[in-house]
Amino acid sequence: MHFRLIDNVLEIDDARAVAIKNVTAAEEYLQDHFPGFPVLPGVFMVEAMVQAAREVLDRRGKPRFVLGGVRALRYGSFVRPGEALRVEVTVDKELPDGSVSFKGSGTVVRVGGVAADTAVSGRFTMRPVRTA
């Protein structure tokens, strides 16, 4: 299954991207996560950072990368319907095996465009797709 979580790339260059994921009540997964208190699942927050990192890698001419690992991941505030997740990813370093390490964070953007608390932060590695 392939889906796009980021709705808009606000800024991008060869080392950094800033993107937005708008959370709406119409998103099917919110019905179960959690009943009566719908919030963006944490794994989708990580996936939004991964998709922003892919935008950076595409710009660098490296289009076929997948998530290789996540470290020092921390969750903070919930992201509820009507709010947005503003993700920012920055290249940390390129590794000898061709992988690229990123620092990432996601901030809740509340109604009215006010940026609030951190929802997610951590480091992650994108590795090239290996084909046989």
Biotite code that builds the C-alpha atoms (Angstrom):
import biotite.structure as struc

atoms = struc.array([
    struc.Atom([0.000, 0.000, 0.000], chain_id="A", res_id=1, res_name="MET", atom_name="CA", element="C"),
    struc.Atom([1.301, 3.436, -0.887], chain_id="A", res_id=2, res_name="HIS", atom_name="CA", element="C"),
    struc.Atom([-0.049, 6.632, 0.601], chain_id="A", res_id=3, res_name="PHE", atom_name="CA", element="C"),
    struc.Atom([1.135, 10.189, 0.856], chain_id="A", res_id=4, res_name="ARG", atom_name="CA", element="C"),
    struc.Atom([0.996, 11.719, 4.306], chain_id="A", res_id=5, res_name="LEU", atom_name="CA", element="C"),
    struc.Atom([2.534, 15.118, 3.682], chain_id="A", res_id=6, res_name="ILE", atom_name="CA", element="C"),
    struc.Atom([0.121, 17.552, 2.095], chain_id="A", res_id=7, res_name="ASP", atom_name="CA", element="C"),
    struc.Atom([2.511, 20.355, 1.218], chain_id="A", res_id=8, res_name="ASN", atom_name="CA", element="C"),
    struc.Atom([6.266, 20.940, 1.121], chain_id="A", res_id=9, res_name="VAL", atom_name="CA", element="C"),
    struc.Atom([6.866, 24.458, 2.433], chain_id="A", res_id=10, res_name="LEU", atom_name="CA", element="C"),
    struc.Atom([10.659, 24.638, 2.120], chain_id="A", res_id=11, res_name="GLU", atom_name="CA", element="C"),
    struc.Atom([13.249, 22.358, 0.581], chain_id="A", res_id=12, res_name="ILE", atom_name="CA", element="C"),
    struc.Atom([16.920, 22.325, -0.339], chain_id="A", res_id=13, res_name="ASP", atom_name="CA", element="C"),
    struc.Atom([19.637, 19.658, -0.561], chain_id="A", res_id=14, res_name="ASP", atom_name="CA", element="C"),
    struc.Atom([19.943, 19.354, 3.228], chain_id="A", res_id=15, res_name="ALA", atom_name="CA", element="C"),
    struc.Atom([16.541, 20.225, 4.709], chain_id="A", res_id=16, res_name="ARG", atom_name="CA", element="C"),
    struc.Atom([12.785, 20.062, 4.155], chain_id="A", res_id=17, res_name="ALA", atom_name="CA", element="C"),
    struc.Atom([9.786, 21.502, 5.956], chain_id="A", res_id=18, res_name="VAL", atom_name="CA", element="C"),
    struc.Atom([6.378, 19.973, 5.211], chain_id="A", res_id=19, res_name="ALA", atom_name="CA", element="C"),
    struc.Atom([2.807, 19.974, 6.531], chain_id="A", res_id=20, res_name="ILE", atom_name="CA", element="C"),
    struc.Atom([0.443, 17.096, 7.303], chain_id="A", res_id=21, res_name="LYS", atom_name="CA", element="C"),
    struc.Atom([-3.101, 18.365, 7.866], chain_id="A", res_id=22, res_name="ASN", atom_name="CA", element="C"),
    struc.Atom([-5.173, 16.119, 10.108], chain_id="A", res_id=23, res_name="VAL", atom_name="CA", element="C"),
    struc.Atom([-8.873, 15.965, 9.247], chain_id="A", res_id=24, res_name="THR", atom_name="CA", element="C"),
    struc.Atom([-11.746, 14.105, 10.883], chain_id="A", res_id=25, res_name="ALA", atom_name="CA", element="C"),
    struc.Atom([-12.383, 12.380, 7.526], chain_id="A", res_id=26, res_name="ALA", atom_name="CA", element="C"),
    struc.Atom([-9.246, 10.233, 7.841], chain_id="A", res_id=27, res_name="GLU", atom_name="CA", element="C"),
    struc.Atom([-10.414, 6.663, 8.325], chain_id="A", res_id=28, res_name="GLU", atom_name="CA", element="C"),
    struc.Atom([-7.764, 5.562, 10.829], chain_id="A", res_id=29, res_name="TYR", atom_name="CA", element="C"),
    struc.Atom([-8.883, 8.233, 13.314], chain_id="A", res_id=30, res_name="LEU", atom_name="CA", element="C"),
    struc.Atom([-12.099, 6.304, 14.010], chain_id="A", res_id=31, res_name="GLN", atom_name="CA", element="C"),
    struc.Atom([-10.094, 3.656, 15.892], chain_id="A", res_id=32, res_name="ASP", atom_name="CA", element="C"),
    struc.Atom([-7.223, 5.746, 17.235], chain_id="A", res_id=33, res_name="HIS", atom_name="CA", element="C"),
    struc.Atom([-8.690, 6.422, 19.785], chain_id="A", res_id=34, res_name="PHE", atom_name="CA", element="C"),
    struc.Atom([-12.502, 6.116, 20.006], chain_id="A", res_id=35, res_name="PRO", atom_name="CA", element="C"),
    struc.Atom([-13.776, 9.340, 21.556], chain_id="A", res_id=36, res_name="GLY", atom_name="CA", element="C"),
    struc.Atom([-10.309, 10.960, 21.411], chain_id="A", res_id=37, res_name="PHE", atom_name="CA", element="C"),
    struc.Atom([-9.034, 10.821, 17.802], chain_id="A", res_id=38, res_name="PRO", atom_name="CA", element="C"),
    struc.Atom([-5.331, 11.636, 17.358], chain_id="A", res_id=39, res_name="VAL", atom_name="CA", element="C"),
    struc.Atom([-2.726, 11.163, 14.634], chain_id="A", res_id=40, res_name="LEU", atom_name="CA", element="C"),
    struc.Atom([-0.955, 7.842, 15.341], chain_id="A", res_id=41, res_name="PRO", atom_name="CA", element="C"),
    struc.Atom([2.711, 8.132, 16.280], chain_id="A", res_id=42, res_name="GLY", atom_name="CA", element="C"),
    struc.Atom([3.801, 5.840, 13.457], chain_id="A", res_id=43, res_name="VAL", atom_name="CA", element="C"),
    struc.Atom([2.185, 8.268, 10.991], chain_id="A", res_id=44, res_name="PHE", atom_name="CA", element="C"),
    struc.Atom([4.163, 11.122, 12.535], chain_id="A", res_id=45, res_name="MET", atom_name="CA", element="C"),
    struc.Atom([7.351, 9.157, 11.835], chain_id="A", res_id=46, res_name="VAL", atom_name="CA", element="C"),
    struc.Atom([6.142, 8.336, 8.316], chain_id="A", res_id=47, res_name="GLU", atom_name="CA", element="C"),
    struc.Atom([5.544, 12.049, 7.636], chain_id="A", res_id=48, res_name="ALA", atom_name="CA", element="C"),
    struc.Atom([9.193, 12.734, 8.588], chain_id="A", res_id=49, res_name="MET", atom_name="CA", element="C"),
    struc.Atom([10.322, 9.840, 6.352], chain_id="A", res_id=50, res_name="VAL", atom_name="CA", element="C"),
    struc.Atom([8.337, 11.215, 3.418], chain_id="A", res_id=51, res_name="GLN", atom_name="CA", element="C"),
    struc.Atom([9.859, 14.673, 3.928], chain_id="A", res_id=52, res_name="ALA", atom_name="CA", element="C"),
    struc.Atom([13.315, 13.063, 3.995], chain_id="A", res_id=53, res_name="ALA", atom_name="CA", element="C"),
    struc.Atom([12.514, 11.325, 0.701], chain_id="A", res_id=54, res_name="ARG", atom_name="CA", element="C"),
    struc.Atom([11.833, 14.754, -0.798], chain_id="A", res_id=55, res_name="GLU", atom_name="CA", element="C"),
    struc.Atom([15.364, 15.828, 0.189], chain_id="A", res_id=56, res_name="VAL", atom_name="CA", element="C"),
    struc.Atom([16.868, 12.602, -1.152], chain_id="A", res_id=57, res_name="LEU", atom_name="CA", element="C"),
    struc.Atom([14.964, 12.931, -4.454], chain_id="A", res_id=58, res_name="ASP", atom_name="CA", element="C"),
    struc.Atom([16.365, 16.435, -4.802], chain_id="A", res_id=59, res_name="ARG", atom_name="CA", element="C"),
    struc.Atom([19.877, 14.989, -4.287], chain_id="A", res_id=60, res_name="ARG", atom_name="CA", element="C"),
    struc.Atom([19.300, 12.456, -7.084], chain_id="A", res_id=61, res_name="GLY", atom_name="CA", element="C"),
    struc.Atom([18.759, 9.546, -4.675], chain_id="A", res_id=62, res_name="LYS", atom_name="CA", element="C"),
    struc.Atom([15.157, 8.476, -5.288], chain_id="A", res_id=63, res_name="PRO", atom_name="CA", element="C"),
    struc.Atom([15.010, 4.901, -3.952], chain_id="A", res_id=64, res_name="ARG", atom_name="CA", element="C"),
    struc.Atom([15.413, 4.974, -0.168], chain_id="A", res_id=65, res_name="PHE", atom_name="CA", element="C"),
    struc.Atom([13.496, 3.304, 2.663], chain_id="A", res_id=66, res_name="VAL", atom_name="CA", element="C"),
    struc.Atom([13.517, 3.726, 6.422], chain_id="A", res_id=67, res_name="LEU", atom_name="CA", element="C"),
    struc.Atom([16.516, 1.876, 7.828], chain_id="A", res_id=68, res_name="GLY", atom_name="CA", element="C"),
    struc.Atom([16.225, 2.657, 11.532], chain_id="A", res_id=69, res_name="GLY", atom_name="CA", element="C"),
    struc.Atom([14.978, 5.092, 14.158], chain_id="A", res_id=70, res_name="VAL", atom_name="CA", element="C"),
    struc.Atom([16.821, 6.287, 17.293], chain_id="A", res_id=71, res_name="ARG", atom_name="CA", element="C"),
    struc.Atom([16.127, 8.610, 20.185], chain_id="A", res_id=72, res_name="ALA", atom_name="CA", element="C"),
    struc.Atom([12.468, 8.925, 19.224], chain_id="A", res_id=73, res_name="LEU", atom_name="CA", element="C"),
    struc.Atom([10.367, 11.028, 21.586], chain_id="A", res_id=74, res_name="ARG", atom_name="CA", element="C"),
    struc.Atom([6.684, 11.814, 21.489], chain_id="A", res_id=75, res_name="TYR", atom_name="CA", element="C"),
    struc.Atom([5.113, 14.889, 23.036], chain_id="A", res_id=76, res_name="GLY", atom_name="CA", element="C"),
    struc.Atom([1.779, 16.510, 22.207], chain_id="A", res_id=77, res_name="SER", atom_name="CA", element="C"),
    struc.Atom([-1.140, 14.894, 20.416], chain_id="A", res_id=78, res_name="PHE", atom_name="CA", element="C"),
    struc.Atom([-2.193, 16.075, 16.950], chain_id="A", res_id=79, res_name="VAL", atom_name="CA", element="C"),
    struc.Atom([-5.990, 16.160, 16.703], chain_id="A", res_id=80, res_name="ARG", atom_name="CA", element="C"),
    struc.Atom([-8.369, 16.678, 13.767], chain_id="A", res_id=81, res_name="PRO", atom_name="CA", element="C"),
    struc.Atom([-8.365, 20.323, 12.685], chain_id="A", res_id=82, res_name="GLY", atom_name="CA", element="C"),
    struc.Atom([-4.682, 20.675, 13.582], chain_id="A", res_id=83, res_name="GLU", atom_name="CA", element="C"),
    struc.Atom([-1.592, 20.056, 11.490], chain_id="A", res_id=84, res_name="ALA", atom_name="CA", element="C"),
    struc.Atom([1.795, 18.462, 11.963], chain_id="A", res_id=85, res_name="LEU", atom_name="CA", element="C"),
    struc.Atom([4.670, 20.636, 10.713], chain_id="A", res_id=86, res_name="ARG", atom_name="CA", element="C"),
    struc.Atom([7.647, 18.354, 10.103], chain_id="A", res_id=87, res_name="VAL", atom_name="CA", element="C"),
    struc.Atom([11.207, 19.492, 9.628], chain_id="A", res_id=88, res_name="GLU", atom_name="CA", element="C"),
    struc.Atom([14.012, 17.131, 8.621], chain_id="A", res_id=89, res_name="VAL", atom_name="CA", element="C"),
    struc.Atom([17.710, 17.911, 8.242], chain_id="A", res_id=90, res_name="THR", atom_name="CA", element="C"),
    struc.Atom([20.500, 15.752, 6.857], chain_id="A", res_id=91, res_name="VAL", atom_name="CA", element="C"),
    struc.Atom([22.835, 14.793, 9.686], chain_id="A", res_id=92, res_name="ASP", atom_name="CA", element="C"),
    struc.Atom([25.420, 12.800, 7.760], chain_id="A", res_id=93, res_name="LYS", atom_name="CA", element="C"),
    struc.Atom([25.999, 10.415, 4.890], chain_id="A", res_id=94, res_name="GLU", atom_name="CA", element="C"),
    struc.Atom([27.205, 6.990, 5.947], chain_id="A", res_id=95, res_name="LEU", atom_name="CA", element="C"),
    struc.Atom([29.796, 4.784, 4.176], chain_id="A", res_id=96, res_name="PRO", atom_name="CA", element="C"),
    struc.Atom([27.166, 2.207, 3.138], chain_id="A", res_id=97, res_name="ASP", atom_name="CA", element="C"),
    struc.Atom([25.202, 4.860, 1.196], chain_id="A", res_id=98, res_name="GLY", atom_name="CA", element="C"),
    struc.Atom([22.644, 5.453, 3.944], chain_id="A", res_id=99, res_name="SER", atom_name="CA", element="C"),
    struc.Atom([21.766, 8.972, 5.039], chain_id="A", res_id=100, res_name="VAL", atom_name="CA", element="C"),
    struc.Atom([21.124, 9.945, 8.669], chain_id="A", res_id=101, res_name="SER", atom_name="CA", element="C"),
    struc.Atom([18.504, 12.619, 9.437], chain_id="A", res_id=102, res_name="PHE", atom_name="CA", element="C"),
    struc.Atom([17.374, 14.657, 12.425], chain_id="A", res_id=103, res_name="LYS", atom_name="CA", element="C"),
    struc.Atom([13.642, 15.261, 12.445], chain_id="A", res_id=104, res_name="GLY", atom_name="CA", element="C"),
    struc.Atom([10.916, 16.918, 14.442], chain_id="A", res_id=105, res_name="SER", atom_name="CA", element="C"),
    struc.Atom([7.212, 17.539, 14.192], chain_id="A", res_id=106, res_name="GLY", atom_name="CA", element="C"),
    struc.Atom([5.390, 20.461, 15.789], chain_id="A", res_id=107, res_name="THR", atom_name="CA", element="C"),
    struc.Atom([1.643, 20.747, 16.324], chain_id="A", res_id=108, res_name="VAL", atom_name="CA", element="C"),
    struc.Atom([0.099, 23.680, 14.446], chain_id="A", res_id=109, res_name="VAL", atom_name="CA", element="C"),
    struc.Atom([-3.103, 24.590, 16.256], chain_id="A", res_id=110, res_name="ARG", atom_name="CA", element="C"),
    struc.Atom([-6.186, 26.274, 14.822], chain_id="A", res_id=111, res_name="VAL", atom_name="CA", element="C"),
    struc.Atom([-5.316, 29.769, 13.629], chain_id="A", res_id=112, res_name="GLY", atom_name="CA", element="C"),
    struc.Atom([-1.811, 28.742, 12.499], chain_id="A", res_id=113, res_name="GLY", atom_name="CA", element="C"),
    struc.Atom([-0.240, 28.970, 15.943], chain_id="A", res_id=114, res_name="VAL", atom_name="CA", element="C"),
    struc.Atom([2.693, 26.587, 16.294], chain_id="A", res_id=115, res_name="ALA", atom_name="CA", element="C"),
    struc.Atom([2.628, 24.888, 19.643], chain_id="A", res_id=116, res_name="ALA", atom_name="CA", element="C"),
    struc.Atom([4.295, 21.922, 21.275], chain_id="A", res_id=117, res_name="ASP", atom_name="CA", element="C"),
    struc.Atom([6.566, 19.309, 19.821], chain_id="A", res_id=118, res_name="THR", atom_name="CA", element="C"),
    struc.Atom([4.666, 16.169, 18.842], chain_id="A", res_id=119, res_name="ALA", atom_name="CA", element="C"),
    struc.Atom([7.632, 14.013, 17.756], chain_id="A", res_id=120, res_name="VAL", atom_name="CA", element="C"),
    struc.Atom([11.414, 14.266, 17.475], chain_id="A", res_id=121, res_name="SER", atom_name="CA", element="C"),
    struc.Atom([14.271, 11.919, 16.831], chain_id="A", res_id=122, res_name="GLY", atom_name="CA", element="C"),
    struc.Atom([16.915, 10.676, 14.470], chain_id="A", res_id=123, res_name="ARG", atom_name="CA", element="C"),
    struc.Atom([16.426, 8.200, 11.678], chain_id="A", res_id=124, res_name="PHE", atom_name="CA", element="C"),
    struc.Atom([18.379, 6.593, 8.886], chain_id="A", res_id=125, res_name="THR", atom_name="CA", element="C"),
    struc.Atom([17.274, 6.210, 5.301], chain_id="A", res_id=126, res_name="MET", atom_name="CA", element="C"),
    struc.Atom([18.960, 3.377, 3.408], chain_id="A", res_id=127, res_name="ARG", atom_name="CA", element="C"),
    struc.Atom([19.066, 2.650, -0.320], chain_id="A", res_id=128, res_name="PRO", atom_name="CA", element="C"),
    struc.Atom([16.667, 0.016, -1.613], chain_id="A", res_id=129, res_name="VAL", atom_name="CA", element="C"),
    struc.Atom([18.634, -3.155, -2.192], chain_id="A", res_id=130, res_name="ARG", atom_name="CA", element="C"),
    struc.Atom([17.647, -5.144, -5.273], chain_id="A", res_id=131, res_name="THR", atom_name="CA", element="C"),
    struc.Atom([18.776, -8.643, -6.068], chain_id="A", res_id=132, res_name="ALA", atom_name="CA", element="C"),
])
